[in-house]
Amino acid sequence: MLRSHITITSDPATVHLKPVAWAIEKLREIDRPGLKAEGPGNRPALEIVLLDLADTDALAKEGLADTSGESESYSLVVTEPYIGGRRVAIVAGDERGYAYALSEVTERVRVDGLDGLPAGWSESQCPAVPVRGIQRNFSSVHEDSPWFHDRSFWTEYLDHLAAQRFNRFHLAFGMQYNYGTGWESRTATDNYLVFAYPFLLEVPGYQVRAEGISNAERDRNFEALAYIARETRRRGMSFQLGLWNHAYDFGYDSRHWYPILGIGPESHSDYSADALGLLLERIPEIDGVTFRVHHEGGIHEEGHEVFWEKIFDRISRVGRTIEVDMHAKGVDQALIDAARKPNLRPVISAKYLAEHMGLPYHQASIREHERHPLHFPGMEKAMTGVTDGDRRFTRYGYADYLNEDRPTDVMFRMWPGTQKLLLWGDPAIASGFGRYSTIGGSRGVEFCEPLTFKGRRGTGEPVRRDPYVRDDLRLGVSDWRKYRYTYVLWGRLLYDPDACPETWQRTLRSDYGAAAGDFETALSSLSRILPLVTVVHGVSGANNFYSPEMYVDLPISEWKLSMHYAWDTPDPKTWEGVSPFDPTLFYSIGEYADDATAGQLQPKYTPLEVASWIEAMVAEGEQALSRATASASSDNPQTLRTIIDLRVLIQLGQFFAGKFQAAVQYALFRRMGDTKLLEEAIRILEAAHAAYAGIGRIVPGVYQNDLAFGVGISDRGTWSDRIMGMREDLHLLKRELERAPKKPEGGGVSQPERRKDRWIADARFENVPSFDRGASLEVRLVTADPAIARAVLHYRHLNQAEDYKTAEMERVTDGFVAVLPSGYTTAAFPLVYFAEVHTDGDHPVFVPAFNETLSNQPYELVHSTTWITRTKPNSVVRYEASH
């Protein structure tokens, strides 16, 4: 047995720490022929020595004297005590650090044997992002109960998360239903574990129960939850319990499968507080609780602090430190004040980019749609007055929560709207999240994992969680294994955005063998498409209305009325009217057409540029996939799954590139009346539709015909279901062409200004380490390019409720300078700025610009000296600025 071929030397206190013991257990499970005792005196093939940080003499002897000792950090060095043997000395800042080092050794040996531990290799690691989380949702009693109760599933799944250095696991109940929002609140059916307490425990003094749930089933649910929390903690991750809904009744015409009995308005808050307190006392491994505190979580917003005050007070009395994570939408000062209690560590968790995954930077501005209070006829102010009133801008970003003097921590959650099903894997984008998820000193990010919301709102069916119908592709409850590479990228590149490519490439070699390099290239290029489309085509912030992965068509033609996105996108409700999620950096179709016909383009990125980027991604991905397919194993299920998904992404890329181009042609036609523009729009759109229809030749017999993530038209069905709406749009464009007055041959229609490619300014901002509050701040743009004639500075506080201010920059010897006035720097916010630069004879551009992989932050960010001094320079902020 291999066990005798590995020795581990450590002091007893270290080796018995639970995460360390778990990591040692995983190391001892390795079984490779190259690991055998063959050294002098039958020495083991692999010796592991765990050193104490306080033993400075031993550290110096091993060459580990410079170890930082930070939380979750470690240093290791490999030597060759005899020919063919390996000795690994490890020191760490805490139990997680030791576990990460041991897991690194385990993974290297598992894939490459002792060759994965070359003599002389050493490394020191510390985390860039403090919170690196994965969220898994229970959305369907039929589809999610099997994995919830399957202990072998949890062993394999949690092992993988911990090995990728995630340090937080969030199990969420009740997120699949939104209370009080029109038709959604009236169609609640599968309410299993939505109002979770009566499905988990009996609370003395109350007669609350879920009809149809026996005591034995309730107790089994509780034991499953307790087991998951223990096993999460055993692997060195914190356990976060998500209680996203406190609605026990969703309305008069909801047909709950498990009606909640014995509760009413008079007992709701008391029961909820006592139930939660009892749950936290009985499962001490619960480190934190996440709440949706606005109306969609079941509590009306007028006076909502009364309910939550009672909840927070009961958590405080549990007697240990517990994180209270408040979903940011609608959080106001009353809730922040209510969470200021002993033993509570309040956190506001904001959406990273609406309910989607976009590019890694945080949008320079939010849509105008979110910046103004919303008023619908019959709207109940008592229910939605905070979220839809003056705090509406908190819906889809960091809002105004990144004040440097804030009393609460802030983190982000990546919602699943963009890509729930298809395999994703781009190291560049993932490393960007590792650099920018700590913006403004925030704590990090939690990803909603792939397949989130599968079977939501009563659409789940037994054994339908696995989306595949082909037997050779099915994974059963282990469907997460398809996305193993995705988890590797998210976890390891949040921990270290500059990680060596070997970190993820060994996973690729394990999955794809000799074709690993080409699959890496194909996945990287094609995985950028849908995040880019999401940022630029911000047709809806809601994940249950918009998913570019299986797009419900919005027409180009103004002749077609489409109501699906009407509530969440401005007029005209066609592609022309759609706002980007970042309207400061990206043009909408209509805005671009206006400026193009006027001959005066702004520095914004144009739809034609975006289309050309997508085309380049498709071309690179398609070529790499062709090479990968030629050399890959044809009987490897993961290879087949990946090839299928990449082919779908190629078709989607071709579709969206064409859609952007056709929409521009049509918008120009509307302004200029030249039917040649309309003819070109039709030609391009026909090709785009053909690309989308091509998905129908890839997926039949592979995926379910009804991929149900909810009850709305964008939440279920398959790609071919969307084609009829596209055909209607194309048909109306052709009818419009038939009726359009023809311009005479040789007519004098001038061609509008186009921009597919832009010049890159040879300019950069001089580094500003910090600014003094209440003092003026000089910002310097350095350039030696004589062609740059003018520069304008755009700046604001790190507050998405504010508009940008502009200042003309003064030319100096080495570039341009602007001074921010002292009155502007008094606010307790970091500062954000970028420049538009002009040359004679060309249109202006932004500095800084996006890099080739779209993974950077295209603006500068600087903190106050007050904040830097208070927080001390550390890894939390080392990637915030783009310097």
C-alpha positions, 0 to 999 in steps of 0.5 A: 500500500502507498501509505508506507511510502509517504511520511509526514513529520509534524508537531501533534497540534498541527497535524490534528487540525481538521483541514490539515488532517483532511489534506493529509488524508487526501495525500495518502489516497494517491496510488501511483507506481512511481511512489515506492520505498526504495531509498537508503534504509528503505526511506519513503519516496515522499517525505513531508515536513510541516514546520512551525512558524515560530521555529525560526532556526528550522525555517532558516535551515530550510530556506524558509526564513522569509515566510510572511505568516499571513492568514491562508499563506504558505511557503514550501521547498522541495529537495532530493534527499536521495536519487529519486526521492523527494522531501517537502518542507512546509510552513504556513500562516494557519491551518488553511495555509498548511492544507493548501500547501498539502493539496498542491503537493497532492495534485502535482503528484496525482497528475505527474508523480514525483516529477511534479515535485522537481528538486529545488522547486519552491514557492510562497503563496498568499491570497489576493482575495479574502473571500473566495466563495461558491454558492449552490442553490436548492431550487427543486425538491425533485432535482436537488433532494438527491444530491442534498442527501448523498454523502458520497456526492458531498465528499467528492464535491467539497474535496474539489472546492477545498483543493481549489482554495475556495474558503467559503461555501454557501448553501442557499435555500429559497432564492428561486422565488421572488415574493411580491413581484407580480406573476412570480408571487402568484405562481409559487408551487415547489416551496420545499425549503423555501421558508426553510425552518419547518422543513428542518426542525421543530421549534418549542412553543410553536405549532408550525409545520410544513404539510406533507413533511413527516417528522422523520423527513424533517429530521433527515433534512436537518441531519443532512444540513448539519453533515454538510456544514461539518464536512465544509468546515472539516476542509477549511472552508466556512459554511454560509447558510442562505435563507433567501426567503421568509415568505411562508405564503406567496399569495392567494393563487399560489398552489404550494406543494407543502403549505406552511401551517400554524403561522400568521402575521402575528407570529411570523417574526417571533417564530422566524427569530426563534427558529433561526436561533435554535438552528444556529445553536444546534449546528455550531458549524454555521459560520454565517447566514445570508438574507435577502432583506428586500421585499422579494425575500418576503418582508415588506420594505416599509418598516422592514427594520422591525422584522430584521431587528428581531432576527439580528437580535436572536442571532446575536444571542447565540453567543458566537461570532456569526456573519450576517450577509445582507443581499445589497438590493434595497439595503438602507441605513435602517438595516445597517443600524439594525445589524450593529449588534454584539457577535454579528459581523455584518456584510453587504453582498452586492451583485457584481454585474446585475444578475449576470457574469460580465467582464471582470472590471466593475462597470464605469457606470450603471444603466440610467434605468437603475438610477431613477425611482420606478413607479408602476400603476398600482405599485404598493409603496409599503412593499417596494418603497426602498428598492424601487424608490430612492435606493433603486440604484442599489440593484445591480452593482456596488452602489454607494456602499464602498464609502471608506468609512463604512461600518460594514464589509462589502463583498460581491456575488456573481449571479448566473444569468449569462452562462448556466449550462455551457462549459466556461473556462478563460484564465484571463477573465478569471484572473481579472476577477482575482484582481478586481473583486476587491475593489474599494477594499471589498472582501471578494466574490462568491460565484453562483455555480453552473446549473444554478436554478435548474428546476426552479419554480416547480419545473423540476422533475425526478432525475432531470437535474443532469441536463444530458440525455445521452447515456455516455455523457450523463453524470447523475448527481455528479453533474458538477464534474463537467465544470471541474476546470471552471472551479479550478480557474475561479478558485485558484485565480481568485487566490492568486491572479498571477498563478503559474499556468501549470496550476490549471494546465494539469487539470486540462492534461488530466481531462484532455490528454495531448489535446489539452493546449488546444482545448485551453485556447478554444475555451479561453477565446470562446468563453469571452463571448457571452460575458462581453455580449452581456456587458454591451447588450444589457437588455435586462438585468434579471437572470430569469428574463435574459440569458445570451446563452439561450437568447430570447430574441429582441427584434431589430425591426421597429415594426415588430412589437416585443414585450418580453424585455419591455419592462427593463429596456428603454424605447425603442424596445428593439436592439436600437434602444438597448442600453449597455450595462456600462453606458459610459464605456460602450455605445448603444446601437441608437446612440452610435448611429446618431453620432456616426451620422453626425460624423462625431464619434465619442471615445466609447467602444462601438457596436462594430468594434464589439462585433469585430472582437467577437469575430476574432474570438470565434476565429481563434476558438474555431481554429483551436477546436479544429486542432483539438478535435483532430488529436483528442480521444473520441471516447472520452466523455468530458472531451465530447461534452467540451467539443459540443459546448464549444461548437455551440459557443461558436454559433452563438458568437457568429450570431451575436456578431452578426446581430450587432452589425445588422442592428447598426445597419438598420439604425443607420437606414432609419436615419439616412433612408438608404435602402442599401443599408437595409439590404445589408442589414437583411443579408447580415441578419440572415447569416446570423440566424443561420448560425443560431439555427446551426445549434439545432444540428449540434444539440439534439439527442445531447441535451434535454429538449426542455432545459428548465431553469424556471417557468418564463420563456427565457428560462426553459426550452431549447435553442430551436424554440427561439428561431420563430421569433427571429424569422418574424423579425427578418420577415418584417425587415424584408417587408419594410424593404419592399415598401421603402422608397428607393433612392435614385442611382448615384444619389447623394447619401454620404457614408456615416463615420464607422469605427471597427478598429481604434488607434491605441493612445501611447499614454498612461497615467502616472501612479498616484499611491493615495490622496489626502482628503480635503487637499487638491489632487494632481492627476498626470497623463504621461505621453510623448506622442506629439499627435495627441492634441487634447485630453479630458479627464473624467472623474467621480467618487467610487459611487454609482449613484453619481455622475462623472465630472470632466476637466480639461487637462493642461498640456505640460512638457511630458503630457497633460495635467488636471487638478481635482479641487480640494472640495471634491476630495473631502468625501470618504470615497475612493476616486475613479478616473480615466481620460479621453484623448484626441488627435487631429484627424481621428476620433477620441479614445479612452485611456486606459484602454481594454487589453486584448483579453478584456480582462483589465480595469479600464480606469484608474482607482485611488484610495485616500491616505486615511484609508491606506493608513487605517487598513495597512497595505496588504493583499486586499488592495494590491490589484485594485488599481490598473497601474 
